[in-house]
Amino acid sequence: MHGIKEHLPDYVPELLGVLAAHGKRGYLVGGSLRDLLRGVKPNDFDLTTNATPAEMLEIFKDYRTIETGLAHGTVTVLAKGHPVEITTHRTDGIYTDSRHPDSVTFTADLTEDLARRDFTVNAMAWSEETGLVDPFGGRSDLECRILRAVGDPETRFSEDALRILRCFRFAAQLDFDIDPATERGAAACAARLSGIAVERIFAELTRTLTGAAAQKGLLALANAGCIPAVFFDTKPDLTKLSCLSALPAEPPLRLAALLSHESEEGLASLVKRWHAPNAFLNALCATVRALGDAIPETPYEARRFVCRHFPHFEGALLLKGVLEDQSTAESLALTRTVFKDGTAVEIRRLAVNGRELQEKVGVRVEKTATLLARLQDLVWQDPQSNRRDTLLTAAHNICEKENWR
């Protein structure tokens, strides 16, 4: 295929040349080739070869190698600091766990190796000598923007159920339509997702959420009956799918659009089942919580909104505007201004602290936090009041009025 080599970093032809110098064939394969054919620069590169793992270790003895998965034929070679996975042509045995083959058999036949792959657009190979090797019509599907399973869809998805979610993720990332037979195969095998690790499910979901065509991928996921396998007992609001394209590609923010009706307890339970990081849960809950506040229209309201919902105030405002179908451009500009000018004062940045209020004003310990919040509100209204004497005087007046001494 003309033009492929010119777009490869020099270390990839170098590795292919090393294989050729030792009498072995090497090919660029997988997502890296797919993306190059789409005119997109890949982040990493995968090769396949007729050399066995043992032969690769000998061939690349002058390189640093990592025995990534020798049993499955994979060696990672570090070339000019870049890791490149090189895998021996292979065929897979049966998949009793719906995830990994029980055994693999190395083969010298490239077509046999490509036949085990998931989708036709990922089942092509290229070398400078052969050009594009495309036994399953991947180039045509790429041009037509179609995701089609290699061979029988149910067989492909039965072998590795994670391919079901990868299908939806590719649809979202590439903005491709899913071949009807492939979509039916995914639906027929949806129950097999129960055997997939929740961490992998969460990883595929977040990558689907951030796709340029997230709505397409998630709608396909729902149509295939995979919602229970991904969201468990939680029901995302699919009527909000059309909102996603108007939001930044941030998983917690886009997920908040679909789960804005859920309680914090419900969100916590779901995120816990995914084994997701606490930071993800915090971002999701903070965004949903912020939706309950009014859109700020004055500097005072903007300062309050920024402090209450920092650091998620921008995303929350964007989401609120999308969900309520109104522009938040002015409010966003206002919140950004008060954040930048430092007038959205946090309690820790007040000119007085809790101990001073107890010692100088005599406020009771149990009322200290409440008094600090009142002073913070005063500073939000008038940023110039954030002076020690001013706040101590205000605190005296509040305590006297509220009988908090």
FENKA-V95377 format. One record per residue. N is the residue number from 0. RES is the residue in one letter. PHI is phi in whole degrees, -180 to 180 (999 if undefined). PSI is psi in degrees with one decimal (* if undefined). D_FIRST is the distance of its C-alpha to the first C-alpha in Angstrom with 1 decimal. Layout:
# FENKA-V95377
N | RES | PHI | PSI | D_FIRST
N | RES | PHI | PSI | D_FIRST
This chain:
# FENKA-V95377
0 | M | 999 | 120.4 | 0.0
1 | H | -66 | 140.0 | 3.8
2 | G | 96 | -15.4 | 6.4
3 | I | -69 | -50.2 | 6.3
4 | K | -60 | -38.4 | 8.6
5 | E | -63 | -20.8 | 10.7
6 | H | -103 | 7.2 | 11.6
7 | L | -94 | 140.8 | 12.6
8 | P | -64 | 149.3 | 16.3
9 | D | -61 | -23.3 | 17.2
10 | Y | -73 | -20.4 | 18.8
11 | V | -73 | -53.4 | 15.7
12 | P | -58 | -30.7 | 14.2
13 | E | -60 | -46.9 | 18.0
14 | L | -67 | -40.0 | 18.5
15 | L | -62 | -37.2 | 15.6
16 | G | -66 | -37.1 | 17.2
17 | V | -64 | -42.8 | 20.6
18 | L | -61 | -46.5 | 19.7
19 | A | -62 | -37.7 | 18.4
20 | A | -64 | -22.3 | 21.6
21 | H | -102 | 16.6 | 23.6
22 | G | 77 | 19.5 | 22.0
23 | K | -115 | 152.5 | 20.1
24 | R | -95 | 140.9 | 16.6
25 | G | -134 | 147.2 | 15.0
26 | Y | -139 | 145.5 | 12.2
27 | L | -80 | 134.2 | 11.6
28 | V | -141 | 174.4 | 13.1
29 | G | 75 | -151.2 | 15.3
30 | G | -63 | -30.7 | 16.0
31 | S | -65 | -42.6 | 14.2
32 | L | -68 | -44.1 | 10.8
33 | R | -55 | -46.7 | 12.4
34 | D | -69 | -38.3 | 13.7
35 | L | -61 | -39.9 | 10.8
36 | L | -68 | -22.4 | 9.2
37 | R | -87 | -4.8 | 12.9
38 | G | 82 | 21.7 | 13.1
39 | V | -112 | 134.5 | 15.6
40 | K | -75 | 122.0 | 16.2
41 | P | -72 | 157.7 | 16.9
42 | N | -89 | -27.0 | 20.3
43 | D | -149 | 171.2 | 19.4
44 | F | -134 | 139.2 | 16.9
45 | D | -121 | 141.8 | 17.2
46 | L | -124 | 156.5 | 16.1
47 | T | -128 | 153.0 | 17.1
48 | T | -150 | 160.2 | 18.4
49 | N | -88 | 1.4 | 20.6
50 | A | -76 | 141.1 | 23.1
51 | T | -76 | 164.2 | 26.2
52 | P | -56 | -42.3 | 27.6
53 | A | -63 | -40.3 | 30.3
54 | E | -67 | -37.6 | 27.9
55 | M | -63 | -42.3 | 25.8
56 | L | -61 | -34.2 | 29.1
57 | E | -76 | -43.3 | 29.9
58 | I | -62 | -39.1 | 26.5
59 | F | -105 | 32.8 | 26.5
60 | K | -65 | -21.5 | 30.3
61 | D | -88 | 0.9 | 30.0
62 | Y | -112 | 159.6 | 28.4
63 | R | -78 | 128.1 | 30.1
64 | T | -123 | 152.4 | 29.2
65 | I | -123 | 126.8 | 30.4
66 | E | -80 | 74.1 | 31.0
67 | T | -59 | -49.1 | 29.7
68 | G | -161 | 71.1 | 30.0
69 | L | -59 | -35.8 | 30.5
70 | A | -63 | -29.3 | 31.9
71 | H | -103 | 9.1 | 28.7
72 | G | 90 | 13.1 | 26.5
73 | T | -108 | 130.7 | 25.5
74 | V | -127 | 132.9 | 26.1
75 | T | -97 | 124.7 | 25.5
76 | V | -110 | 129.1 | 24.8
77 | L | -92 | 113.4 | 25.8
78 | A | -118 | 116.3 | 23.8
79 | K | 52 | 38.6 | 25.3
80 | G | 84 | -0.4 | 27.1
81 | H | -107 | 127.4 | 24.1
82 | P | -79 | 130.2 | 24.2
83 | V | -126 | 122.0 | 21.2
84 | E | -83 | 126.9 | 21.8
85 | I | -120 | 123.8 | 20.7
86 | T | -122 | 136.0 | 21.7
87 | T | -65 | 139.2 | 22.3
88 | H | -50 | 135.8 | 20.9
89 | R | -152 | 163.6 | 23.9
90 | T | -120 | 149.8 | 25.6
91 | D | -100 | 144.6 | 28.2
92 | G | -80 | -161.0 | 31.9
93 | I | -73 | 156.0 | 34.0
94 | Y | -113 | 91.7 | 34.3
95 | T | -78 | -18.1 | 38.0
96 | D | -104 | 9.8 | 37.9
97 | S | 58 | 28.2 | 35.2
98 | R | -146 | -51.3 | 33.2
99 | H | -126 | 145.1 | 32.4
100 | P | -69 | 142.3 | 32.1
101 | D | -66 | -27.7 | 35.3
102 | S | -156 | 160.7 | 33.4
103 | V | -130 | 151.9 | 29.9
104 | T | -123 | 124.2 | 29.1
105 | F | -74 | 144.0 | 26.6
106 | T | -139 | 157.7 | 24.4
107 | A | -93 | -2.4 | 22.1
108 | D | -94 | 112.1 | 20.2
109 | L | -62 | -40.5 | 17.0
110 | T | -63 | -38.1 | 17.4
111 | E | -62 | -38.7 | 20.9
112 | D | -66 | -44.9 | 19.9
113 | L | -66 | -28.7 | 17.5
114 | A | -67 | -20.9 | 20.4
115 | R | -86 | -5.6 | 22.7
116 | R | -81 | 168.6 | 20.8
117 | D | -77 | -57.9 | 22.2
118 | F | -124 | 151.8 | 20.0
119 | T | -58 | -34.8 | 17.1
120 | V | -70 | -13.6 | 15.1
121 | N | -105 | 3.8 | 15.8
122 | A | -113 | 40.6 | 15.2
123 | M | -117 | 160.7 | 11.5
124 | A | -140 | 156.4 | 10.1
125 | W | -145 | 140.0 | 7.4
126 | S | -142 | 159.6 | 8.3
127 | E | -63 | -31.1 | 7.7
128 | E | -76 | -42.2 | 9.5
129 | T | -96 | -19.5 | 8.3
130 | G | 73 | -153.7 | 4.5
131 | L | -79 | 128.7 | 5.3
132 | V | -107 | 115.6 | 9.0
133 | D | -140 | 73.9 | 10.9
134 | P | -75 | -12.3 | 14.4
135 | F | -119 | 14.8 | 16.2
136 | G | 76 | 28.9 | 14.7
137 | G | -65 | -36.8 | 13.6
138 | R | -65 | -41.8 | 11.0
139 | S | -63 | -43.7 | 14.0
140 | D | -65 | -34.3 | 16.4
141 | L | -64 | -43.3 | 14.6
142 | E | -68 | -31.9 | 14.8
143 | C | -89 | -1.9 | 18.4
144 | R | 59 | 51.2 | 19.2
145 | I | -120 | 135.7 | 20.6
146 | L | -98 | 117.7 | 21.5
147 | R | -133 | 131.2 | 21.9
148 | A | -66 | 148.0 | 23.1
149 | V | -75 | 121.6 | 21.5
150 | G | 72 | -142.7 | 24.1
151 | D | -79 | 121.5 | 27.7
152 | P | -58 | -44.1 | 28.1
153 | E | -63 | -35.9 | 31.5
154 | T | -64 | -46.2 | 30.5
155 | R | -61 | -44.7 | 27.8
156 | F | -76 | -28.3 | 30.3
157 | S | -69 | -35.7 | 33.1
158 | E | -62 | -48.4 | 31.3
159 | D | -141 | 101.7 | 30.7
160 | A | -65 | -22.3 | 32.6
161 | L | -63 | -23.1 | 31.0
162 | R | -61 | -25.6 | 27.9
163 | I | -61 | -50.3 | 30.2
164 | L | -71 | -32.5 | 30.6
165 | R | -63 | -35.2 | 26.9
166 | C | -60 | -47.9 | 26.2
167 | F | -68 | -37.0 | 28.6
168 | R | -66 | -43.3 | 27.3
169 | F | -64 | -39.0 | 23.7
170 | A | -60 | -39.5 | 25.2
171 | A | -73 | -43.2 | 27.1
172 | Q | -74 | -40.2 | 24.5
173 | L | -94 | -11.9 | 21.6
174 | D | 59 | 47.9 | 24.1
175 | F | -104 | 150.9 | 22.7
176 | D | -85 | 150.7 | 25.1
177 | I | -96 | 129.0 | 25.8
178 | D | -54 | 132.4 | 25.6
179 | P | -53 | -42.8 | 29.4
180 | A | -65 | -36.2 | 29.4
181 | T | -67 | -40.5 | 27.7
182 | E | -64 | -39.7 | 30.4
183 | R | -66 | -38.7 | 33.1
184 | G | -63 | -39.2 | 31.9
185 | A | -63 | -43.2 | 32.1
186 | A | -64 | -39.7 | 35.6
187 | A | -66 | -26.6 | 36.7
188 | C | -106 | 9.3 | 35.9
189 | A | -57 | -35.7 | 37.1
190 | A | -61 | -24.4 | 40.2
191 | R | -68 | -15.4 | 38.2
192 | L | -65 | -18.2 | 37.5
193 | S | -63 | -19.1 | 41.1
194 | G | -94 | 2.2 | 39.9
195 | I | -92 | 138.8 | 37.4
196 | A | -59 | 137.2 | 38.7
197 | V | -63 | -30.2 | 39.8
198 | E | -62 | -38.0 | 38.0
199 | R | -71 | -37.7 | 34.6
200 | I | -62 | -45.5 | 35.7
201 | F | -63 | -41.2 | 36.8
202 | A | -62 | -43.2 | 33.5
203 | E | -68 | -37.2 | 31.5
204 | L | -63 | -46.5 | 34.0
205 | T | -65 | -35.3 | 33.9
206 | R | -72 | -31.8 | 30.1
207 | T | -69 | -42.6 | 30.5
208 | L | -60 | -32.7 | 33.3
209 | T | -91 | -0.3 | 31.3
210 | G | -67 | 152.8 | 28.3
211 | A | -63 | -27.2 | 27.9
212 | A | -117 | 49.3 | 28.7
213 | A | -56 | -39.1 | 31.3
214 | Q | -58 | -41.9 | 33.5
215 | K | -64 | -46.2 | 30.9
216 | G | -66 | -42.2 | 30.3
217 | L | -73 | -33.2 | 34.0
218 | L | -67 | -39.7 | 35.1
219 | A | -64 | -39.8 | 32.8
220 | L | -59 | -44.3 | 34.4
221 | A | -68 | -43.0 | 37.8
222 | N | -65 | -26.7 | 37.1
223 | A | -84 | 1.6 | 36.1
224 | G | 76 | 26.9 | 39.4
225 | C | -98 | 1.2 | 38.2
226 | I | -56 | -48.1 | 40.5
227 | P | -61 | -32.3 | 43.2
228 | A | -73 | -24.9 | 40.8
229 | V | -100 | -42.4 | 39.5
230 | F | -105 | -1.2 | 42.6
231 | F | 59 | -122.7 | 45.3
232 | D | -85 | -6.3 | 48.5
233 | T | -84 | 140.1 | 47.4
234 | K | -112 | 106.1 | 46.5
235 | P | -67 | 149.5 | 44.1
236 | D | -85 | 97.7 | 44.9
237 | L | -71 | -14.2 | 42.0
238 | T | -69 | -13.6 | 43.6
239 | K | -94 | 3.1 | 42.5
240 | L | -58 | -35.5 | 38.7
241 | S | -67 | -14.9 | 38.4
242 | C | -76 | -22.8 | 39.8
243 | L | -62 | -38.0 | 36.9
244 | S | -67 | -17.5 | 34.6
245 | A | -89 | 0.6 | 37.5
246 | L | -113 | 151.9 | 37.8
247 | P | -57 | 153.5 | 36.1
248 | A | -79 | 62.5 | 33.6
249 | E | -115 | 117.4 | 36.3
250 | P | -53 | -47.9 | 36.8
251 | P | -63 | -36.5 | 40.7
252 | L | -68 | -47.3 | 41.0
253 | R | -68 | -35.2 | 38.9
254 | L | -67 | -35.4 | 40.6
255 | A | -60 | -32.5 | 43.9
256 | A | -62 | -36.6 | 43.2
257 | L | -86 | -18.2 | 43.0
258 | L | -122 | 22.1 | 45.9
259 | S | -65 | -16.4 | 48.3
260 | H | -86 | -7.8 | 50.9
261 | E | -85 | 150.2 | 51.1
262 | S | -77 | 163.2 | 53.9
263 | E | -63 | -33.6 | 53.2
264 | E | -65 | -41.1 | 54.4
265 | G | -66 | -40.9 | 52.0
266 | L | -64 | -42.5 | 49.1
267 | A | -63 | -40.5 | 50.2
268 | S | -64 | -42.7 | 50.4
269 | L | -65 | -48.6 | 46.9
270 | V | -65 | -34.6 | 45.3
271 | K | -64 | -39.7 | 47.4
272 | R | -66 | -28.5 | 46.0
273 | W | -78 | -10.6 | 42.5
274 | H | 59 | 34.6 | 43.6
275 | A | -81 | 158.9 | 42.2
276 | P | -65 | 152.8 | 43.4
277 | N | -60 | -33.6 | 46.7
278 | A | -61 | -35.8 | 45.0
279 | F | -67 | -45.1 | 43.0
280 | L | -61 | -44.1 | 46.3
281 | N | -61 | -43.7 | 48.1
282 | A | -65 | -42.5 | 45.6
283 | L | -64 | -49.3 | 45.5
284 | C | -66 | -40.5 | 49.3
285 | A | -63 | -38.7 | 49.9
286 | T | -68 | -46.0 | 47.7
287 | V | -65 | -39.2 | 49.4
288 | R | -62 | -40.0 | 52.8
289 | A | -66 | -23.6 | 52.3
290 | L | -64 | -19.2 | 51.7
291 | G | -79 | -11.8 | 55.4
292 | D | -92 | 152.6 | 56.4
293 | A | -70 | 153.0 | 56.9
294 | I | -68 | 124.0 | 54.5
295 | P | -67 | 138.0 | 56.3
296 | E | -121 | -13.9 | 57.8
297 | T | -123 | 162.3 | 60.0
298 | P | -57 | -39.4 | 59.5
299 | Y | -60 | -48.6 | 61.7
300 | E | -64 | -35.4 | 59.7
301 | A | -66 | -42.4 | 56.5
302 | R | -62 | -42.8 | 57.9
303 | R | -63 | -43.3 | 59.0
304 | F | -65 | -44.2 | 55.6
305 | V | -61 | -46.1 | 53.7
306 | C | -69 | -39.7 | 56.0
307 | R | -68 | -30.6 | 56.2
308 | H | -124 | 16.3 | 52.4
309 | F | -68 | 138.0 | 51.0
310 | P | -98 | 21.0 | 48.2
311 | H | -105 | 15.8 | 46.8
312 | F | -65 | -37.0 | 48.8
313 | E | -68 | -48.6 | 45.9
314 | G | -61 | -41.1 | 43.8
315 | A | -63 | -40.7 | 46.9
316 | L | -66 | -42.6 | 47.9
317 | L | -59 | -47.3 | 44.5
318 | L | -64 | -43.4 | 44.6
319 | K | -60 | -41.6 | 48.2
320 | G | -64 | -41.0 | 47.4
321 | V | -66 | -45.6 | 44.6
322 | L | -67 | -34.5 | 46.8
323 | E | -97 | 3.5 | 49.8
324 | D | 54 | 51.1 | 47.8
325 | Q | -144 | 154.9 | 49.3
326 | S | -76 | 134.6 | 48.2
327 | T | -116 | 17.6 | 48.7
328 | A | -58 | -44.5 | 47.5
329 | E | -67 | -40.3 | 51.1
330 | S | -67 | -38.3 | 51.8
331 | L | -63 | -44.1 | 48.6
332 | A | -62 | -38.7 | 49.6
333 | L | -67 | -46.1 | 53.1
334 | T | -66 | -37.3 | 52.1
335 | R | -66 | -36.5 | 49.7
336 | T | -66 | -49.0 | 52.5
337 | V | -70 | -26.7 | 55.2
338 | F | -70 | -43.3 | 52.8
339 | K | -70 | -38.2 | 52.0
340 | D | -83 | -2.1 | 55.6
341 | G | 80 | 12.2 | 56.8
342 | T | -88 | -8.5 | 59.3
343 | A | -84 | 77.2 | 57.8
344 | V | -78 | 126.2 | 60.1
345 | E | -80 | 158.9 | 59.6
346 | I | -57 | -38.9 | 62.8
347 | R | -68 | -13.9 | 62.1
348 | R | -103 | 8.7 | 62.2
349 | L | -68 | 154.7 | 65.6
350 | A | -73 | -6.5 | 68.3
351 | V | -131 | 158.8 | 70.3
352 | N | -124 | 176.9 | 69.5
353 | G | -61 | -40.4 | 71.0
354 | R | -64 | -41.5 | 73.4
355 | E | -61 | -40.4 | 74.8
356 | L | -65 | -36.7 | 75.4
357 | Q | -70 | -41.1 | 77.3
358 | E | -80 | -41.1 | 79.3
359 | K | -90 | -32.2 | 80.0
360 | V | -105 | -26.9 | 80.1
361 | G | 84 | 19.7 | 81.2
362 | V | -65 | 142.6 | 78.6
363 | R | -67 | 148.1 | 78.7
364 | V | -55 | -44.3 | 75.8
365 | E | -71 | -12.2 | 74.7
366 | K | -104 | 0.1 | 74.5
367 | T | -63 | -47.0 | 72.6
368 | A | -62 | -40.0 | 69.1
369 | T | -65 | -40.9 | 70.3
370 | L | -65 | -41.9 | 72.0
371 | L | -60 | -39.8 | 68.9
372 | A | -65 | -37.4 | 67.0
373 | R | -66 | -40.3 | 69.7
374 | L | -68 | -37.7 | 69.5
375 | Q | -62 | -42.3 | 65.8
376 | D | -62 | -38.0 | 66.2
377 | L | -62 | -41.7 | 68.7
378 | V | -70 | -34.4 | 66.3
379 | W | -61 | -38.3 | 63.6
380 | Q | -73 | -38.6 | 66.1
381 | D | -138 | 91.8 | 67.3
382 | P | -56 | -26.7 | 65.1
383 | Q | -69 | -13.9 | 68.0
384 | S | -82 | -1.5 | 70.0
385 | N | -79 | 63.7 | 68.0
386 | R | -127 | 147.4 | 70.9
387 | R | -58 | -52.3 | 72.9
388 | D | -63 | -41.5 | 76.3
389 | T | -62 | -45.3 | 75.1
390 | L | -71 | -36.2 | 73.5
391 | L | -65 | -39.5 | 76.5
392 | T | -64 | -44.9 | 78.8
393 | A | -62 | -39.6 | 76.6
394 | A | -65 | -41.5 | 76.5
395 | H | -57 | -46.8 | 80.3
396 | N | -64 | -42.2 | 80.6
397 | I | -65 | -45.4 | 78.2
398 | C | -64 | -38.5 | 79.9
399 | E | -66 | -42.6 | 83.3
400 | K | -68 | -40.3 | 82.3
401 | E | -92 | -5.9 | 80.5
402 | N | 59 | 51.6 | 83.0
403 | W | -100 | 9.5 | 80.3
404 | R | -90 | * | 82.5
